[in-house]
Amino acid sequence: MSTGQDPQKFRGRGVGMSDSVTVNPVFARPGEATELPANRMPQEESLPETAYQIVHDEAMLDGNARLNLATFVGTWMDDQANRLYAEAADKNMIDKDEYPQTAAIETRCWTMLADLWNAPDPENAIGTSTIGSSEACMLGGLALKRRWQLARRAAGKPTDKPNLVMSSAVQVVWEKFCNYWEVEARYVPITEEHQQLDGHDLEKYVDENTIGVVAIMGVTYTGTYEPVADVAKKLDQIQADTGLDIPIHVDGASGAMIAPFCQPDLEWDFRLERVASINTSGHKYGLVYPGLGWVVWRHKELLPQELIFSVSYLGGNMPTFALNFSRPGAQVLLQYYMFLRLGFEGYQRVQQNSLDVAQFLAKEIAALGPFELWNDGSDIPVFAWRLKKGHTTNWSLYDLSDRLRARGWLVPAYPMPDDLTDVVVQRIVVRNGLSHDLAVALLKDLRTAVEFLDSLDGPLPHATQAHVQFHH
Ligand SMILES: Cc1ncc(COP(=O)(O)O)c(C=O)c1O
């Protein structure tokens, strides 16, 4: 069938990068170009409707976020939030002088978080919004490093060999932090006996050059909480034995917005004296669209003044501690909207619902037979499983992931970190929006996929290299 278009135009278009984009003839106006270069700025203008349609149509090819069970990041907000988002899309968070109300709301939000995380005096805490947990972790790590440097210099000791101690299952941001800021990363490997950082053997990893220990509330690989209180207790013991006073930064990217609501008795936050700072992602279980993180320090003295820049901008004098300069302010307003809209009880209800769905799914997946749960989704609403030893040599979790992908579900499989790299797990992140009904639909597809794979009478060819690339 002829498209009526010049077949020459399609030359050189492989499955990879195209060198041009075509305008759907339904939207092309008489005399308008029907093809635009993909990788060069077009020479001429397009009508706004045409440009919109091209971008809209291309973005449609992205995955369906509701079926993406790999991401922790919020993909849905209600109509009022969408209205606020559109109204505030032009606000630049750095223009605190021009947008003093947004700046005041930012302060209210992190003060609320300081309170939620049991800071002894939230008014004396200090915090900031960031573009996500990655920036928040960088700031938390930088404060640890600078405080250690100041103390070392004051004691006339060298500062050239800082190190940071954490589990081998940390999110990649901590690897980046150590690389970018020249801090030695000391990883405590996870094992079958010690599946997360729990204080075990910690004395072998810390020394006078340790700027801090990172504990994770919601390990990215599996969703489990690291027992921060046990880590703190071990550090207390180390201090009693050696005099080393080592602070903890809690990476609560996900868990810091679950634990306060659903496991209020668990002590992981500023109730533990040793916890100096905590980060979370507003855009994960904070229930806001992508582009928002938070970091809070227990009290102002923990954030060295010299890290705070006073920027003269638009006639004002503004203190900032951030890696970025300009960034969207709308997400901060959306966070405030969510805090007001849901309140403590609303967050509790929403998060508990996700936990219920996660535990339902975990139970059903365990009952299928071939799988062994790594955890059951009772910390954050995230859980992982592995294939039972000896179940089959015909297929792997990578194959199951591929079968589910063909039905639209993104359920990644990947190897665990050191010392468990021979263990492959598959993980589901339950977010608000993965309803019980969707979970039932997923289970149906999962059962069908398992039945198919179990019916194979020979092994599937494997191309596992492609899968190892999954980024946490
Ligand atoms: C434990 C942990 N820390 C940090 C991050 C990075 O967070 P963000 O994507 O908000 O930058 C993640 C993301 O998944 C995470 O799980």
Ligand as a Chemical Component Dictionary entry (heavy atoms), coordinates in Angstrom:
data_LIG
# 
_chem_comp.id                   LIG 
_chem_comp.type                 NON-POLYMER 
_chem_comp.pdbx_formal_charge   0 
_chem_comp.three_letter_code    LIG 
# 
loop_
_chem_comp_atom.comp_id 
_chem_comp_atom.atom_id 
_chem_comp_atom.alt_atom_id 
_chem_comp_atom.type_symbol 
_chem_comp_atom.charge 
_chem_comp_atom.model_Cartn_x 
_chem_comp_atom.model_Cartn_y 
_chem_comp_atom.model_Cartn_z 
_chem_comp_atom.pdbx_ordinal 
LIG C1 C1 C 0 17.926 3.931  48.686 1  
LIG C2 C2 C 0 17.937 4.936  47.567 2  
LIG N1 N1 N 0 18.740 6.021  47.656 3  
LIG C3 C3 C 0 18.787 6.965  46.691 4  
LIG C4 C4 C 0 18.020 6.840  45.549 5  
LIG C5 C5 C 0 18.074 7.918  44.495 6  
LIG O1 O1 O 0 16.871 8.610  44.541 7  
LIG P1 P1 P 0 16.391 9.649  43.414 8  
LIG O2 O2 O 0 15.924 8.799  42.277 9  
LIG O3 O3 O 0 15.253 10.360 44.115 10 
LIG O4 O4 O 0 17.512 10.544 43.069 11 
LIG C6 C6 C 0 17.164 5.729  45.405 12 
LIG C7 C7 C 0 16.354 5.550  44.190 13 
LIG O5 O5 O 0 15.752 4.536  43.954 14 
LIG C8 C8 C 0 17.120 4.761  46.435 15 
LIG O6 O6 O 0 16.323 3.688  46.354 16 
# 
loop_
_chem_comp_bond.comp_id 
_chem_comp_bond.atom_id_1 
_chem_comp_bond.atom_id_2 
_chem_comp_bond.value_order 
_chem_comp_bond.pdbx_ordinal 
LIG C1 C2 SING 1  
LIG C2 N1 SING 2  
LIG C2 C8 DOUB 3  
LIG N1 C3 DOUB 4  
LIG C3 C4 SING 5  
LIG C4 C5 SING 6  
LIG C4 C6 DOUB 7  
LIG C5 O1 SING 8  
LIG O1 P1 SING 9  
LIG P1 O2 DOUB 10 
LIG P1 O3 SING 11 
LIG P1 O4 SING 12 
LIG C6 C7 SING 13 
LIG C6 C8 SING 14 
LIG C7 O5 DOUB 15 
LIG C8 O6 SING 16 
# 
